[in-house]
Amino acid sequence: MDPGGLPWKEFSHNLHVGIEPFMVLFSYFAHRRACRDKQNQRRAAIQQLESRFHELITPIDTSILSQPISKLVENVHTGEFTPLTILTAYTKKALAAHAQTNCLSEILVKSAQGWATSSKFDAGNLKEKRNLESLPLAGVPVSLKDTVGVEGYDSCIGYSAWVGKPFPRHSALVRLLLDAGAVPFVKTTIPITLLSFESTSDVFGVTTNPYNKGYSPGGSSGGEAALLAYGGSRVGVGTDVAGSVRVPAHYCGVYSIRSSAQRFLKAGNATSMPGQEGVLPVYSPMARTLEDLDTFWQAVMSMKPWKYDPSVLPIPWRKPDFEGRTSLKWAVIWDDGVVRPSPACHRALNTVVDVLQRNGHSIVAINDPALFGTGLNLAAQLLLADGGKVATKPIRFGEFNDPGMVQAMRMFSLPRPLRILYSWFVRYIYRDPLYADLIAGWHEKPMDEYMKLVAQREEYRLKWFEMWNGSEGDNEKGGDGGWDFILTVPNALPAVPHGGMKDGWKSCGYTFLWNLLMFWVFKLDYSAGVMPITHVNSVLDRLAPRFAPRNAIEKGAYTAYDPVSMSGLPVGVQVVGRRLEEEKVMEGMKIIEGLLAKEGIQYEGIKI
């Protein structure tokens, strides 16, 4: 009994009821304070930089910004430029990019100045051949997604609860970069939870597309793509679990190769879903040009990343052998049967297919809508098998969540009988079995159901393995196999307008599919690259007059498609290779870019 005569259980319940509103208010005010503190900290970090970083960009700066990273490295080794001079030019441009797009999360420049003036860059040291080989990224400024762990800096991923919790030590990636002579200098914005093709949070605000402020730069590596497209960095590192480096590359007109699992470093970084292995996330480079992407990949591999991160396989960079082959076999996915590519994205894919055919390459279409729909359903269930609990747990009361994730969490909150009824209604009244299957599986999974999904995933990967090898005999579905690459769009649409994920959050199959196959256990682990091809054209890319969505997912995606408003936005294609074939995917992208250039078709990005 308590002093007032109430039983303790009832007293504690009343106390809890009285405290709960107070705790909610405390959470909200703590959230607002953390957002204010982080934005003030970012602003102060910029304002307190030395005056050299705030000066106008000079002709020398422009010369530096226009050089590929291989040339920057050469100039550092010969003494033409110092790493500090290069850092100054890129910091100026990065701050200009941030002013235009709000793409920076952490300003590492003060630390970068120390790294750029390290004794390893002394003239005497640089002249030694062994240092030329051991410093393959000498003086190269590298931007990093906010998740990357850098000692002394936050990796809050847009959660206000994680503000003011700096990493105690560098991640494996940062240690390798510093040893290679690179100079990490900024971190870039992301969406809260990392589960969106937009990049918005209360902590950092809205990041915009450098081609059009009304549109998203993609996500979750959206800030990275915006910075690269603007010219504020030449090379950076993002992460990918459902297309998070490839979709931003597509939205912003830059290059990326999403690595196979266990090929690129990932240890020691932040994540919104620790322990999630149903669809494994990976770290992967992004770059302003294909040449820079190639140079960076080779430099990182030359540093033997498996000595920094035990999860990385000890495989050096290998040159693909196409000797004596004038014709490669490209399998094309024109339509995944879920969301057909928009006219703009179809035109980009068709441009690449046409140029390959004109130059003697073999093209075969993959046509199996049921296979793609199964993949999307499996990937969605595996990624959020916990009902989204882990990714949303750090979110405080009143904190913004991505509109797509809001829709997803509402689906999870439906009582099971209502979900079954809703699924039945969609299947038999709306006659949309694809969306009905997605609804039916949209719930938290007990362990036995999760294990069943993993088994289904293995069967699904075997199906693709057989198709690629040619053991599937149905030629109409592309089953003649023996492909060198798969070609498809990175996403059905170009960049979405801000808030577009509210209706389009389910439209991610063209990238998500390969992540489902990219798992470290058996058989398949596909690498996939994205490269820009063209821009949206308001005349050429109009929808057909009688266009009608085939299902609810396609309908939601196409609410955002407007070729007039989208005019000028970048459009890319996706090149898919087999497990641990990043080098081969790179070569495939080089073949495409070379053939397009030969015919006078060259992508034009934002001028430096």
Long-range contacts (C-beta under 8 A, 24 or more apart in sequence): 24-397, 27-396, 27-397, 27-398, 28-396, 28-397, 28-398, 30-160, 30-161, 30-396, 31-160, 31-161, 31-202, 31-396, 31-397, 31-398, 31-399, 32-398, 34-160, 34-161, 34-163, 34-164, 34-203, 35-160, 35-163, 35-202, 35-203, 37-163, 37-164, 38-154, 38-156, 38-160, 38-163, 38-164, 38-203, 38-204, 39-203, 39-204, 39-205, 42-104, 42-105, 42-106, 42-107, 42-204, 45-106, 45-107, 45-109, 45-110, 46-95, 46-98, 46-107, 49-91, 49-107, 49-109, 49-110, 52-88, 53-88, 53-91, 53-92, 53-95, 53-109, 54-92, 54-95, 55-92, 56-92, 57-89, 57-92, 57-93, 57-96, 60-85, 60-89, 61-88, 61-89, 61-92, 61-93, 62-608, 64-89, 64-90, 65-89, 65-90, 65-93, 65-231, 65-608, 66-608, 68-234, 68-289, 68-291, 68-292, 68-295, 69-137, 69-140, 69-234, 69-235, 69-292, 69-295, 69-296, 70-291, 70-292, 70-295, 72-139, 72-140, 72-234, 73-135, 73-136, 73-137, 73-138, 73-139, 73-140, 73-181, 75-139, 76-121, 76-126, 76-138, 76-139, 76-181, 77-126, 77-132, 77-135, 77-138, 79-123, 79-126, 81-139, 82-116, 82-121, 82-139, 83-115, 83-116, 83-117, 83-121, 83-138, 83-139, 83-181, 83-183, 84-113, 84-116, 84-117, 86-116, 86-139, 86-140, 86-141, 86-183, 87-112, 87-113, 87-116, 87-139, 87-141, 87-183, 87-185, 90-141, 90-185, 90-232, 90-233, 90-234, 91-141, 91-185, 91-186, 93-230, 93-231, 93-232, 93-608, 94-143, 94-185, 94-186, 94-227, 94-232, 94-233, 95-232, 96-230, 96-232, 97-210, 97-226, 97-227, 97-230, 97-231, 97-232, 98-227, 98-232, 100-208, 100-210, 100-213, 100-230, 101-207, 101-208, 101-209, 101-210, 101-213, 101-217, 101-223, 101-226, 101-227, 101-230, 102-189, 102-204, 102-205, 102-206, 102-207, 102-208, 103-188, 103-189, 103-207, 103-217, 103-222, 103-223, 103-224, 103-226, 103-227, 103-230, 103-232, 104-186, 104-187, 104-188, 104-189, 104-223, 104-227, 105-146, 105-156, 105-187, 105-188, 105-189, 105-190, 105-204, 105-223, 106-146, 106-150, 106-153, 106-154, 106-186, 106-187, 107-186, 108-150, 108-153, 108-184, 108-185, 108-186, 108-187, 109-185, 109-186, 111-150, 111-152, 111-153, 111-184, 112-141, 112-183, 112-184, 112-185, 115-178, 115-183, 115-184, 116-183, 120-181, 121-181, 133-302, 134-179, 134-180, 135-180, 135-181, 136-180, 136-181, 136-298, 136-299, 136-302, 136-303, 137-177, 137-180, 137-181, 137-182, 137-296, 137-299, 138-180, 138-181, 138-182, 139-181, 139-182, 139-183, 140-181, 140-182, 140-183, 140-234, 140-235, 141-182, 141-183, 141-184, 141-185, 141-233, 141-234, 142-177, 142-182, 142-183, 142-184, 142-185, 142-233, 142-235, 142-236, 142-237, 143-184, 143-185, 143-186, 143-187, 143-188, 143-224, 143-227, 143-228, 143-232, 143-233, 143-235, 143-236, 143-237, 144-173, 144-174, 144-184, 144-186, 144-187, 144-188, 144-224, 144-236, 144-237, 145-187, 145-188, 145-190, 145-220, 145-221, 145-223, 145-224, 145-236, 145-237, 145-238, 145-239, 146-187, 146-188, 146-189, 146-190, 146-223, 146-270, 147-190, 147-194, 147-239, 147-269, 147-270, 147-271, 148-173, 148-174, 148-187, 148-237, 148-269, 148-270, 148-283, 149-174, 149-268, 149-269, 149-270, 150-174, 150-184, 150-187, 153-187, 155-187, 155-269, 155-270, 156-203, 156-270, 157-190, 157-192, 157-193, 157-194, 157-270, 157-271, 157-272, 158-189, 158-190, 158-191, 158-192, 158-193, 158-201, 158-202, 158-203, 158-204, 159-192, 159-201, 159-203, 159-272, 159-394, 159-395, 159-399, 160-202, 160-203, 160-396, 160-399, 161-394, 161-395, 161-396, 162-270, 162-394, 163-203, 167-270, 169-268, 170-268, 171-265, 171-267, 171-268, 171-269, 172-265, 172-266, 172-267, 172-268, 172-305, 172-308, 172-309, 173-237, 173-265, 173-266, 173-268, 173-269, 173-283, 173-308, 173-309, 175-308, 176-265, 176-300, 176-303, 176-305, 176-308, 179-303, 180-299, 180-300, 180-303, 186-227, 186-232, 186-233, 188-221, 188-222, 188-223, 188-224, 188-226, 188-227, 188-236, 189-222, 189-223, 190-219, 190-220, 190-221, 190-222, 190-223, 191-219, 191-220, 191-222, 191-402, 192-395, 192-399, 192-400, 192-401, 192-402, 193-272, 193-391, 193-392, 193-395, 193-401, 193-402, 193-405, 194-219, 194-220, 194-239, 194-241, 194-244, 194-271, 194-272, 194-273, 194-391, 195-220, 195-241, 195-242, 195-272, 195-391, 195-402, 195-404, 195-405, 195-408, 196-220, 196-402, 196-404, 196-405, 196-501, 196-505, 197-222, 197-243, 197-247, 197-248, 197-251, 197-404, 197-491, 197-496, 197-501, 197-504, 197-508, 198-222, 198-402, 198-404, 198-496, 198-498, 198-499, 198-500, 198-501, 199-223, 199-226, 199-248, 200-400, 200-402, 200-498, 201-400, 202-399, 202-400, 206-498, 208-498, 209-251, 209-252, 209-495, 209-569, 210-252, 210-606, 211-252, 211-253, 211-495, 211-568, 211-569, 211-570, 211-606, 212-495, 212-565, 212-566, 212-568, 212-569, 214-497, 214-498, 214-565, 215-251, 215-495, 215-496, 215-497, 215-498, 215-566, 215-569, 216-251, 216-495, 216-496, 216-497, 216-498, 216-500, 216-501, 217-248, 217-251, 217-252, 217-495, 218-244, 218-247, 218-248, 218-249, 218-250, 218-251, 218-252, 218-495, 219-244, 219-247, 219-248, 220-244, 220-248, 221-245, 221-248, 221-286, 222-248, 222-251, 224-248, 224-286, 225-249, 225-251, 225-252, 225-254, 225-286, 226-252, 228-252, 228-254, 228-286, 228-287, 228-288, 229-253, 229-254, 229-288, 229-570, 229-605, 229-606, 230-606, 231-288, 231-606, 231-608, 233-288, 234-287, 234-288, 234-289, 234-292, 235-285, 235-286, 235-287, 235-288, 235-292, 235-293, 235-295, 235-296, 236-285, 236-286, 236-287, 237-283, 237-284, 237-285, 237-286, 238-283, 238-284, 238-285, 238-286, 239-266, 239-281, 239-282, 239-283, 239-284, 240-281, 240-282, 240-284, 240-511, 240-515, 241-276, 241-279, 241-280, 241-281, 241-282, 241-383, 241-515, 242-279, 242-379, 242-383, 242-508, 242-511, 242-512, 242-515, 243-490, 243-491, 243-508, 243-510, 243-511, 243-512, 243-515, 244-281, 245-284, 245-286, 245-530, 246-490, 246-511, 246-528, 246-529, 246-530, 246-574, 247-490, 247-491, 247-508, 247-511, 247-530, 248-286, 249-286, 249-490, 249-530, 249-531, 249-532, 249-572, 250-490, 250-491, 250-494, 250-530, 250-532, 250-570, 250-571, 250-572, 250-574, 251-491, 251-494, 251-495, 251-569, 251-570, 252-495, 252-570, 253-532, 253-535, 253-570, 253-572, 253-603, 253-605, 253-606, 254-286, 254-287, 254-288, 254-532, 254-605, 255-286, 255-287, 255-288, 255-289, 255-290, 255-292, 255-293, 255-529, 255-530, 255-531, 255-532, 255-589, 256-284, 256-285, 256-286, 256-287, 256-293, 256-529, 256-530, 257-284, 257-285, 257-293, 257-297, 257-527, 257-528, 257-529, 257-530, 257-582, 257-585, 257-586, 257-589, 258-282, 258-284, 258-511, 258-514, 258-515, 258-518, 258-527, 258-528, 258-529, 258-530, 259-283, 259-284, 259-527, 259-582, 260-518, 260-525, 260-526, 260-527, 260-579, 260-580, 260-581, 260-582, 261-518, 261-519, 261-520, 261-525, 262-311, 262-312, 262-313, 262-520, 262-525, 263-312, 263-313, 263-315, 263-527, 263-580, 263-582, 264-300, 264-305, 264-312, 265-300, 265-305, 265-308, 265-309, 265-312, 266-309, 266-311, 267-308, 267-309, 267-310, 267-311, 268-309, 272-390, 272-391, 272-394, 273-390, 273-391, 274-390, 275-390, 276-383, 276-386, 276-390, 277-519, 278-381, 278-382, 278-383, 278-385, 278-450, 278-453, 278-454, 278-457, 279-379, 279-382, 279-383, 279-512, 279-515, 279-516, 279-518, 279-519, 280-515, 280-518, 280-519, 280-520, 282-518, 288-605, 290-531, 290-586, 290-589, 290-590, 290-593, 293-586, 294-586, 294-590, 297-582, 297-583, 297-586, 313-580, 315-580, 317-583, 318-583, 319-583, 320-581, 320-583, 320-584, 320-587, 322-587, 326-360, 327-360, 327-361, 327-362, 328-361, 328-362, 328-484, 328-485, 328-588, 328-591, 329-361, 329-362, 329-364, 329-482, 329-483, 329-484, 329-485, 330-356, 330-361, 330-362, 330-363, 330-364, 330-483, 330-484, 330-485, 330-486, 330-487, 331-364, 331-365, 331-366, 331-478, 331-483, 331-485, 331-486, 331-487, 332-363, 332-364, 332-365, 332-366, 332-486, 332-487, 332-488, 333-365, 333-366, 333-372, 333-486, 333-487, 333-488, 333-489, 333-510, 334-365, 334-367, 334-488, 335-367, 335-369, 336-369, 336-372, 336-373, 336-376, 336-488, 336-509, 336-510, 336-513, 337-368, 337-369, 337-370, 337-372, 337-373, 337-434, 338-369, 338-372, 338-373, 338-376, 338-434, 338-507, 338-509, 338-551, 338-553, 338-554, 339-492, 339-507, 339-509, 339-553, 339-554, 339-557, 339-558, 340-492, 340-550, 340-554, 341-489, 341-492, 342-492, 342-493, 342-494, 342-541, 342-543, 342-558, 342-561, 343-540, 343-541, 343-542, 343-543, 343-544, 343-563, 344-493, 344-494, 344-534, 344-536, 344-537, 344-540, 344-541, 344-563, 344-566, 344-569, 344-571, 345-489, 345-490, 345-491, 345-492, 345-493, 345-494, 345-571, 346-489, 347-534, 347-537, 347-540, 347-541, 347-571, 348-489, 348-533, 348-534, 348-571, 348-572, 348-573, 349-487, 349-488, 349-489, 349-573, 351-533, 351-534, 351-596, 351-601, 352-487, 352-533, 352-573, 352-592, 352-596, 353-487, 355-592, 355-595, 355-596, 355-599, 355-601, 356-592, 356-595, 358-599, 359-595, 364-478, 364-480, 364-483, 365-478, 366-467, 366-477, 366-478, 366-486, 367-476, 367-477, 367-478, 368-477, 368-478, 371-463, 371-477, 372-509, 372-513, 373-434, 373-437, 374-460, 375-460, 375-509, 375-512, 375-513, 375-516, 375-517, 376-438, 376-508, 376-509, 376-512, 376-513, 377-437, 377-438, 377-441, 378-453, 378-456, 378-457, 378-460, 378-516, 379-512, 379-513, 379-515, 379-516, 380-438, 380-441, 380-442, 380-506, 380-512, 381-441, 381-442, 381-445, 381-453, 382-450, 382-453, 382-454, 382-457, 382-516, 384-408, 384-412, 385-444, 385-445, 385-450, 385-453, 386-444, 386-445, 387-412, 387-443, 387-444, 387-445, 388-412, 389-444, 402-501, 402-505, 403-499, 403-501, 403-502, 403-505, 404-501, 404-502, 404-504, 404-505, 405-505, 406-502, 407-502, 407-505, 408-442, 408-505, 411-439, 411-442, 412-442, 412-443, 412-444, 416-443, 419-443, 426-552, 430-552, 432-551, 432-552, 434-551, 434-553, 435-551, 435-552, 435-553, 438-506, 438-553, 457-516, 457-519, 458-521, 458-522, 458-523, 460-516, 460-517, 461-516, 461-517, 461-519, 461-522, 461-523, 461-524, 462-523, 464-517, 464-524, 465-523, 465-524, 468-578, 484-584, 484-588, 485-575, 485-576, 485-577, 485-584, 485-585, 485-588, 486-575, 486-576, 486-577, 487-573, 487-574, 487-575, 487-576, 488-573, 488-574, 488-576, 489-572, 489-573, 489-574, 490-530, 490-572, 490-573, 490-574, 492-554, 492-557, 493-557, 493-558, 493-560, 493-561, 494-536, 494-566, 494-569, 494-570, 494-571, 495-566, 495-569, 495-570, 496-560, 497-560, 497-565, 500-559, 500-560, 503-556, 503-557, 503-559, 503-560, 504-556, 504-557, 504-559, 504-560, 505-556, 506-553, 506-556, 506-557, 507-553, 507-554, 507-556, 507-557, 510-574, 511-574, 514-576, 518-579, 523-579, 524-578, 524-579, 525-578, 525-579, 525-580, 526-576, 526-577, 526-578, 526-579, 527-576, 527-577, 527-578, 527-579, 527-580, 527-581, 527-582, 527-585, 528-574, 528-575, 528-576, 528-577, 528-585, 529-574, 529-575, 529-576, 529-577, 529-585, 529-586, 529-588, 529-589, 530-572, 530-573, 530-574, 530-575, 531-572, 531-573, 531-575, 531-589, 531-592, 531-593, 531-603, 532-570, 532-571, 532-572, 532-603, 532-605, 533-571, 533-572, 533-573, 533-596, 533-603, 534-570, 534-571, 534-603, 535-567, 535-568, 535-569, 535-570, 535-571, 535-604, 536-563, 536-566, 536-567, 536-568, 536-569, 536-571, 537-563, 537-567, 538-563, 538-564, 538-566, 538-567, 541-566, 570-603, 570-605
